[in-house]
Amino acid sequence: MDHERAAHIPADPAPNPPDRDARTDSLSALLAGEYPLHPRQDPARVSADLDDLRARYVEDLLKDLTQEPTLTLVPYVVADPGVKRRDALEQLRRGVRHKRGWRLTECSYSDTGDAVWRCSEQRHGLAAACRYAVTGPAHGLLVMGRSAMPLNNYEYQGMIRYLHQYKRFIAFASQLADR
């Protein structure tokens, strides 16, 4: 009997896929998956490709959301607490104020100014903003620009794809006037 059971158990079971909906502070846990970037590609080309991917996803999702009376975005900034954080959030608010049919959520998220140099696991504000966008009333994230996103292209691409999987997007404040 034991021999029969052993025959039905694979010798090398496949690892369980990560739970993408798990509540965690680790951004990398949200971004688990395969990314088709090649490490030998020109960094400028990779950056341009990622900008194109993000822009394409934004356009696709905006087409799907044409029936929505208001698009809601959760603001995320990289700034030190206090005046710098308030100023950065106010800059995002000003950009949205002139954009008809767009608004920001009451809650906002941030990491300190040195977050751009930290690994993704230490960017708790960004992970929380992504979770809120996916589970809350927001249609996406609003950030100042690429500098607020992870420097690592694999993590950035993973974030773009993760949010797109849940029909959410990343909007850059610098591009609001173009839409």
Short mmCIF file of the C-alpha atoms (twelve columns), coordinates in Angstrom:
data_MODEL
# 
_entry.id   MODEL 
# 
loop_
_atom_site.group_PDB 
_atom_site.id 
_atom_site.type_symbol 
_atom_site.label_atom_id 
_atom_site.label_alt_id 
_atom_site.label_comp_id 
_atom_site.label_asym_id 
_atom_site.label_seq_id 
_atom_site.Cartn_x 
_atom_site.Cartn_y 
_atom_site.Cartn_z 
_atom_site.pdbx_PDB_model_num 
ATOM 1   C CA . MET A 1   0.000   0.000  0.000   1 
ATOM 2   C CA . ASP A 2   2.766   2.472  0.892   1 
ATOM 3   C CA . HIS A 3   4.531   1.595  -2.337  1 
ATOM 4   C CA . GLU A 4   1.369   2.385  -4.335  1 
ATOM 5   C CA . ARG A 5   1.009   5.795  -2.652  1 
ATOM 6   C CA . ALA A 6   4.621   6.638  -3.359  1 
ATOM 7   C CA . ALA A 7   4.074   5.916  -7.045  1 
ATOM 8   C CA . HIS A 8   1.407   8.650  -7.211  1 
ATOM 9   C CA . ILE A 9   3.552   11.338 -5.576  1 
ATOM 10  C CA . PRO A 10  5.774   13.178 -8.037  1 
ATOM 11  C CA . ALA A 11  9.465   12.798 -7.286  1 
ATOM 12  C CA . ASP A 12  10.063  16.545 -7.578  1 
ATOM 13  C CA . PRO A 13  6.850   18.427 -6.812  1 
ATOM 14  C CA . ALA A 14  6.525   21.861 -8.410  1 
ATOM 15  C CA . PRO A 15  6.752   24.748 -5.956  1 
ATOM 16  C CA . ASN A 16  3.522   26.449 -5.028  1 
ATOM 17  C CA . PRO A 17  2.975   29.728 -6.891  1 
ATOM 18  C CA . PRO A 18  3.083   32.837 -4.701  1 
ATOM 19  C CA . ASP A 19  -0.223  34.135 -3.414  1 
ATOM 20  C CA . ARG A 20  -0.566  37.505 -5.164  1 
ATOM 21  C CA . ASP A 21  -3.402  38.595 -2.889  1 
ATOM 22  C CA . ALA A 22  -1.543  37.971 0.356   1 
ATOM 23  C CA . ARG A 23  -1.414  40.971 2.673   1 
ATOM 24  C CA . THR A 24  2.241   41.794 2.998   1 
ATOM 25  C CA . ASP A 25  4.488   44.799 3.341   1 
ATOM 26  C CA . SER A 26  6.940   43.361 0.852   1 
ATOM 27  C CA . LEU A 27  6.628   44.876 -2.601  1 
ATOM 28  C CA . SER A 28  8.620   42.017 -4.087  1 
ATOM 29  C CA . ALA A 29  5.957   39.569 -2.880  1 
ATOM 30  C CA . LEU A 30  3.422   41.540 -4.924  1 
ATOM 31  C CA . LEU A 31  5.618   41.380 -7.998  1 
ATOM 32  C CA . ALA A 32  6.360   37.670 -8.187  1 
ATOM 33  C CA . GLY A 33  6.429   36.356 -11.734 1 
ATOM 34  C CA . GLU A 34  8.460   35.988 -14.904 1 
ATOM 35  C CA . TYR A 35  9.667   39.104 -16.669 1 
ATOM 36  C CA . PRO A 36  10.944  38.994 -20.243 1 
ATOM 37  C CA . LEU A 37  13.670  41.611 -19.770 1 
ATOM 38  C CA . HIS A 38  17.145  40.502 -20.731 1 
ATOM 39  C CA . PRO A 39  19.977  41.787 -18.502 1 
ATOM 40  C CA . ARG A 40  22.250  42.453 -21.493 1 
ATOM 41  C CA . GLN A 41  19.832  44.869 -23.144 1 
ATOM 42  C CA . ASP A 42  20.764  48.518 -23.346 1 
ATOM 43  C CA . PRO A 43  19.400  50.192 -20.167 1 
ATOM 44  C CA . ALA A 44  18.088  53.180 -22.126 1 
ATOM 45  C CA . ARG A 45  16.215  50.830 -24.463 1 
ATOM 46  C CA . VAL A 46  14.767  48.879 -21.519 1 
ATOM 47  C CA . SER A 47  13.637  52.132 -19.894 1 
ATOM 48  C CA . ALA A 48  11.959  53.276 -23.122 1 
ATOM 49  C CA . ASP A 49  10.271  49.877 -23.537 1 
ATOM 50  C CA . LEU A 50  8.931   50.040 -19.986 1 
ATOM 51  C CA . ASP A 51  7.596   53.564 -20.548 1 
ATOM 52  C CA . ASP A 52  5.856   52.315 -23.701 1 
ATOM 53  C CA . LEU A 53  4.406   49.326 -21.834 1 
ATOM 54  C CA . ARG A 54  3.081   51.523 -19.031 1 
ATOM 55  C CA . ALA A 55  1.627   54.055 -21.495 1 
ATOM 56  C CA . ARG A 56  -0.015  51.293 -23.550 1 
ATOM 57  C CA . TYR A 57  -1.612  49.796 -20.443 1 
ATOM 58  C CA . VAL A 58  -2.846  53.239 -19.355 1 
ATOM 59  C CA . GLU A 59  -4.420  53.856 -22.778 1 
ATOM 60  C CA . ASP A 60  -6.027  50.394 -22.856 1 
ATOM 61  C CA . LEU A 61  -7.501  50.774 -19.394 1 
ATOM 62  C CA . LEU A 62  -8.726  54.318 -20.034 1 
ATOM 63  C CA . LYS A 63  -10.608 53.046 -23.093 1 
ATOM 64  C CA . ASP A 64  -12.278 50.424 -20.878 1 
ATOM 65  C CA . LEU A 65  -13.142 53.064 -18.266 1 
ATOM 66  C CA . THR A 66  -14.911 55.527 -20.589 1 
ATOM 67  C CA . GLN A 67  -18.228 54.894 -18.808 1 
ATOM 68  C CA . GLU A 68  -16.770 55.841 -15.420 1 
ATOM 69  C CA . PRO A 69  -17.868 59.376 -14.423 1 
ATOM 70  C CA . THR A 70  -14.686 59.933 -12.380 1 
ATOM 71  C CA . LEU A 71  -11.308 58.242 -12.379 1 
ATOM 72  C CA . THR A 72  -9.847  57.966 -8.906  1 
ATOM 73  C CA . LEU A 73  -6.116  57.743 -8.287  1 
ATOM 74  C CA . VAL A 74  -4.204  57.060 -5.098  1 
ATOM 75  C CA . PRO A 75  -1.262  59.461 -4.702  1 
ATOM 76  C CA . TYR A 76  2.188   58.107 -3.894  1 
ATOM 77  C CA . VAL A 77  5.220   60.332 -3.318  1 
ATOM 78  C CA . VAL A 78  8.838   59.849 -2.423  1 
ATOM 79  C CA . ALA A 79  9.573   62.705 -0.039  1 
ATOM 80  C CA . ASP A 80  10.737  63.316 3.481   1 
ATOM 81  C CA . PRO A 81  8.002   63.821 6.103   1 
ATOM 82  C CA . GLY A 82  6.655   67.280 6.792   1 
ATOM 83  C CA . VAL A 83  6.832   70.171 4.354   1 
ATOM 84  C CA . LYS A 84  8.482   68.214 1.534   1 
ATOM 85  C CA . ARG A 85  5.805   65.524 1.631   1 
ATOM 86  C CA . ARG A 86  2.971   68.093 1.778   1 
ATOM 87  C CA . ASP A 87  4.484   70.010 -1.143  1 
ATOM 88  C CA . ALA A 88  4.847   66.860 -3.236  1 
ATOM 89  C CA . LEU A 89  1.239   65.842 -2.549  1 
ATOM 90  C CA . GLU A 90  0.029   69.371 -3.339  1 
ATOM 91  C CA . GLN A 91  1.837   69.229 -6.657  1 
ATOM 92  C CA . LEU A 92  -0.032  66.019 -7.501  1 
ATOM 93  C CA . ARG A 93  -3.321  67.608 -6.404  1 
ATOM 94  C CA . ARG A 94  -2.718  70.641 -8.642  1 
ATOM 95  C CA . GLY A 95  -2.122  68.374 -11.620 1 
ATOM 96  C CA . VAL A 96  -5.369  66.513 -11.063 1 
ATOM 97  C CA . ARG A 97  -7.391  69.643 -10.235 1 
ATOM 98  C CA . HIS A 98  -7.201  70.722 -13.876 1 
ATOM 99  C CA . LYS A 99  -7.996  67.278 -15.209 1 
ATOM 100 C CA . ARG A 100 -11.731 66.972 -15.649 1 
ATOM 101 C CA . GLY A 101 -13.149 63.686 -14.393 1 
ATOM 102 C CA . TRP A 102 -10.058 62.798 -12.357 1 
ATOM 103 C CA . ARG A 103 -9.652  62.970 -8.581  1 
ATOM 104 C CA . LEU A 104 -7.355  61.744 -5.837  1 
ATOM 105 C CA . THR A 105 -8.270  59.501 -2.937  1 
ATOM 106 C CA . GLU A 106 -8.337  61.031 0.527   1 
ATOM 107 C CA . CYS A 107 -5.549  58.732 1.660   1 
ATOM 108 C CA . SER A 108 -2.049  58.980 0.269   1 
ATOM 109 C CA . TYR A 109 1.122   56.963 0.616   1 
ATOM 110 C CA . SER A 110 4.776   57.843 0.761   1 
ATOM 111 C CA . ASP A 111 8.267   56.665 1.436   1 
ATOM 112 C CA . THR A 112 11.140  58.864 2.555   1 
ATOM 113 C CA . GLY A 113 13.364  60.530 -0.024  1 
ATOM 114 C CA . ASP A 114 16.053  57.873 0.193   1 
ATOM 115 C CA . ALA A 115 13.538  55.180 -0.830  1 
ATOM 116 C CA . VAL A 116 14.661  55.338 -4.447  1 
ATOM 117 C CA . TRP A 117 17.919  53.702 -3.365  1 
ATOM 118 C CA . ARG A 118 16.274  51.037 -1.222  1 
ATOM 119 C CA . CYS A 119 15.353  47.565 -2.334  1 
ATOM 120 C CA . SER A 120 11.671  47.056 -3.006  1 
ATOM 121 C CA . GLU A 121 11.102  45.125 0.227   1 
ATOM 122 C CA . GLN A 122 11.800  48.318 2.158   1 
ATOM 123 C CA . ARG A 123 9.345   50.516 0.229   1 
ATOM 124 C CA . HIS A 124 6.346   49.920 2.468   1 
ATOM 125 C CA . GLY A 125 4.457   52.995 1.246   1 
ATOM 126 C CA . LEU A 126 4.621   51.856 -2.373  1 
ATOM 127 C CA . ALA A 127 3.477   48.341 -1.483  1 
ATOM 128 C CA . ALA A 128 0.564   49.801 0.515   1 
ATOM 129 C CA . ALA A 129 -0.384  52.133 -2.366  1 
ATOM 130 C CA . CYS A 130 -0.433  49.183 -4.775  1 
ATOM 131 C CA . ARG A 131 -2.582  47.125 -2.403  1 
ATOM 132 C CA . TYR A 132 -4.985  50.043 -1.949  1 
ATOM 133 C CA . ALA A 133 -5.255  50.563 -5.702  1 
ATOM 134 C CA . VAL A 134 -6.051  46.885 -6.205  1 
ATOM 135 C CA . THR A 135 -8.475  46.446 -3.296  1 
ATOM 136 C CA . GLY A 136 -9.870  49.953 -2.833  1 
ATOM 137 C CA . PRO A 137 -11.827 52.472 -4.868  1 
ATOM 138 C CA . ALA A 138 -8.873  53.694 -6.940  1 
ATOM 139 C CA . HIS A 139 -8.327  53.001 -10.636 1 
ATOM 140 C CA . GLY A 140 -4.584  53.438 -10.288 1 
ATOM 141 C CA . LEU A 141 -1.610  55.208 -8.780  1 
ATOM 142 C CA . LEU A 142 -0.552  58.793 -9.438  1 
ATOM 143 C CA . VAL A 143 3.159   59.482 -9.033  1 
ATOM 144 C CA . MET A 144 5.415   62.354 -10.061 1 
ATOM 145 C CA . GLY A 145 7.266   60.264 -12.627 1 
ATOM 146 C CA . ARG A 146 9.559   57.325 -13.178 1 
ATOM 147 C CA . SER A 147 11.800  58.465 -10.329 1 
ATOM 148 C CA . ALA A 148 9.101   57.434 -7.817  1 
ATOM 149 C CA . MET A 149 9.096   53.874 -9.137  1 
ATOM 150 C CA . PRO A 150 11.609  51.131 -8.334  1 
ATOM 151 C CA . LEU A 151 14.981  51.697 -10.002 1 
ATOM 152 C CA . ASN A 152 15.254  48.002 -10.771 1 
ATOM 153 C CA . ASN A 153 13.640  47.488 -14.189 1 
ATOM 154 C CA . TYR A 154 12.448  43.980 -13.310 1 
ATOM 155 C CA . GLU A 155 10.597  45.280 -10.254 1 
ATOM 156 C CA . TYR A 156 9.158   48.209 -12.196 1 
ATOM 157 C CA . GLN A 157 7.922   45.963 -14.990 1 
ATOM 158 C CA . GLY A 158 6.480   43.578 -12.420 1 
ATOM 159 C CA . MET A 159 4.595   46.440 -10.802 1 
ATOM 160 C CA . ILE A 160 3.187   47.600 -14.156 1 
ATOM 161 C CA . ARG A 161 2.015   44.077 -14.975 1 
ATOM 162 C CA . TYR A 162 0.713   43.388 -11.475 1 
ATOM 163 C CA . LEU A 163 -1.487  46.489 -11.510 1 
ATOM 164 C CA . HIS A 164 -2.619  45.805 -15.073 1 
ATOM 165 C CA . GLN A 165 -3.647  42.290 -14.068 1 
ATOM 166 C CA . TYR A 166 -6.172  43.938 -11.723 1 
ATOM 167 C CA . LYS A 167 -7.154  46.566 -14.324 1 
ATOM 168 C CA . ARG A 168 -5.202  49.308 -12.566 1 
ATOM 169 C CA . PHE A 169 -2.537  51.633 -13.925 1 
ATOM 170 C CA . ILE A 170 0.295   53.994 -13.022 1 
ATOM 171 C CA . ALA A 171 -0.176  57.603 -14.119 1 
ATOM 172 C CA . PHE A 172 2.671   60.100 -14.161 1 
ATOM 173 C CA . ALA A 173 1.737   63.633 -13.095 1 
ATOM 174 C CA . SER A 174 4.043   65.000 -15.773 1 
ATOM 175 C CA . GLN A 175 1.847   63.376 -18.422 1 
ATOM 176 C CA . LEU A 176 -1.591  64.396 -17.135 1 
ATOM 177 C CA . ALA A 177 -1.696  67.390 -19.459 1 
ATOM 178 C CA . ASP A 178 -1.161  65.076 -22.435 1 
ATOM 179 C CA . ARG A 179 -4.300  63.004 -21.787 1 
# 
